[in-house]
Structures are given as structure tokens and as C-alpha cells.
Amino acid sequence: MKSTITGLTAAHMITDIYIPVLPAILSLIIADNGYFSLAAGLLVTTYNLTSSFTQPVIGWLTDKKDLTISVSNA
């Protein structure tokens, strides 16, 4: 159980670190991959929307199954 919480915490931290980096490197993504600005913008939008929609669902499921665990106690 502790390794699961540690893994989820690490994944969340990595996601939080990369969210502000992605818009900053859009010009590199466009230049290296030949994307149009629209495609690069949709990449960021899809990333943010996926995160915005999955977090409440996972939170609701966690509350419904009574799986709340304090990370500080893990």
C-alpha cells in the first residue's frame, strides 16, 4: 500500500512540474515535429482537459469507496 501511495504521489508531482513546462516548449514542439500552432495548442488543451475531468471522477470514486489515505501518514 505504501509503495502505491508513493508511486501516485511521485506521478502527481511529475505532472505538476511538467504542466507549466509544456506551453513554454510549444515553439520547440512546432519546429521539431512540423506541427501547426493549432495542433500544438490542442495538445496542451487535451492534456489540461484530461486532467481536469479525471481528477474529480477519481476523487468521487475514492470518497465513495472510502479509500482516503493521508499521504503524510503513509
C-alpha positions in Angstrom: 0.0 0.0 0.0 2.8 2.4 0.9 4.5 1.8 -2.5 1.2 2.6 -4.3 0.8 5.9 -2.5 4.5 6.7 -3.1 4.1 6.0 -6.8 0.9 8.1 -7.1 2.5 10.9 -5.2 5.5 10.9 -7.5 3.4 10.7 -10.6 1.3 13.7 -9.4 4.5 15.7 -8.6 5.9 15.0 -12.1 2.6 16.0 -13.7 2.6 19.3 -11.7 6.2 20.0 -12.7 5.5 19.5 -16.4 2.2 21.3 -16.7 3.9 24.8 -16.8 6.8 23.5 -19.0 4.6 22.3 -21.9 3.4 25.7 -23.0 6.9 27.0 -22.7 8.3 24.4 -25.2 5.5 24.7 -27.7 7.7 26.5 -30.1 10.2 23.7 -30.0 7.5 21.1 -30.5 6.2 23.0 -33.5 9.7 23.4 -35.0 10.9 19.9 -34.4 7.8 18.0 -35.4 6.4 20.3 -38.0 3.1 20.8 -36.1 0.8 23.7 -36.9 0.2 26.1 -34.0 -3.4 24.8 -33.8 -2.2 21.2 -33.3 0.3 22.2 -30.6 -2.4 24.2 -28.8 -4.8 21.3 -29.0 -2.0 19.1 -27.4 -1.9 21.4 -24.4 -5.7 21.7 -24.3 -6.2 18.0 -24.4 -3.6 17.5 -21.6 -5.3 20.0 -19.3 -8.9 18.8 -20.1 -8.0 15.2 -19.4 -6.5 16.2 -16.0 -9.5 18.5 -15.2 -12.0 15.8 -15.9 -10.3 12.8 -14.4 -9.4 14.4 -11.0 -13.0 14.9 -9.9 -14.0 11.4 -11.0 -11.1 9.8 -9.2 -11.9 11.9 -6.1 -15.6 10.9 -6.2 -14.7 7.2 -6.6 -12.2 7.5 -3.7 -14.8 9.1 -1.5 -17.5 6.6 -2.5 -15.2 3.6 -1.7 -13.9 5.3 1.5 -10.3 5.0 0.2 -9.0 8.3 1.6 -5.5 8.0 2.9 -3.4 10.8 4.2 -0.1 10.9 2.3 1.6 12.4 5.3 0.7 9.3 7.3 1.7 6.8 4.6 
